[in-house]
């Protein structure tokens, strides 16, 4: 569910699996009345600023934060008037949590810009993608993605850092080959060429050289190609706004998305969508 100019909270409508995800861009004048939901919410702002108000406290919300609001917690959101919030929210019904042994999500938690926030945001974008296209198997995919998101929160709440997958025992070329294949599935994550090189235990120069030898193109060209393929699909198959599509594809702002898309296609995303034969 997506609302390009939200004045009030989006209504949550659960499918049988109990997983629902939304993207909301608040406009000036947005208002949310104090409420108690009967489901868990994970909120991640990605633009603007504001507060989550609970139990008499106004907790600042900034892009990259992750907040767990347990079922039954009375709360509401307030925006900074000059910079209304844009946020993702993953909503999980109680019955979707019954098979999580030894894990409870009954306490409010606020994680200011956690190190796993980028991966969490990628999971939410993937959830939005599956929910929007509703292809066969989408509900199973959404359950798996939601559990991954909840796993990050449970691990962080328990004071444990995410385990790092070590690939140092593989030759450098094999590591970069595996990474290049994985990039086709993780292009919407916030990432940089330096992050990729560091994760693979390589210098930037060595990584970029191997990446070009293996793929025939630079890291940035490959990343943008994957993002634009996905953007074209969403423009064809959904009615979502270009801004929303750009964010889902991994572009950090609409200007970058428009500029990159126009450089590739010669026209803007909306003009491309409306062109005959699309």
Secondary structure, DSSP 8 states (H G I E B T S, - for coil): -EEEEESS-------TT-EEEEEEEE-TT-----B--SEEEEEEEEESEEEEEETTEEEEEETT-EEEE-TT--EEEEEBTTB--EEEEEEEEGGGGTT-TT----S-EEETT-TTHHHHHHHHHHHHHHHHH--TTHHHHHHHHHHHHHHHHHHHHTT--------TTS-HHHHHHHHHHHHHHHTTS---HHHHHHHTT--HHHHHHHHHHHHSS-HHHHHHHHHHHHHHHHHHH----HHHHHHHTT-SSHHHHHHHHHHHHSS-HHHHHHSTT-
